[in-house]
Structure formats: C-alpha cells, structure tokens
Amino acid sequence: MESETRQNWEKIKAHFEKLPVHKRDNMFYRRAVDICNSKPDPLTDIDFPVTDTES
C-alpha cells in the first residue's frame, strides 16, 4: 500500500476515534483499524455483484 493511502486511512481512523463509540460501528472504521494495524483489508474478500452497466 502506498504511503499516502495509508496516511489517509490513519486520518479516517483518527476522525472516527474522536466520535462517540456508537458511531464507530461501520465498515470504514473497521477497515481503517485493520489497515493501520497492518492487517489485510477486510473489504478485498467481499465478492461484489457485477451490474449490467459494468459487464
């Protein structure tokens, strides 16, 4: 992952950590935590369906 991309995830994580705990229950925060802790991006394992406009 590029340094700039990782820095952006660190900013996202820092922003959510300023919010109340109940507002952290979302995929953006979970992704930021995993990425900042050098874990694999959990979103890469999701199989998104292809729409008619993408095929």
Secondary structure as UniProt FT lines:
FT   HELIX           3..17
FT   HELIX           21..24
FT   HELIX           27..36
FT   TURN            37..38
FT   HELIX           42..45
FT   TURN            52..54
//
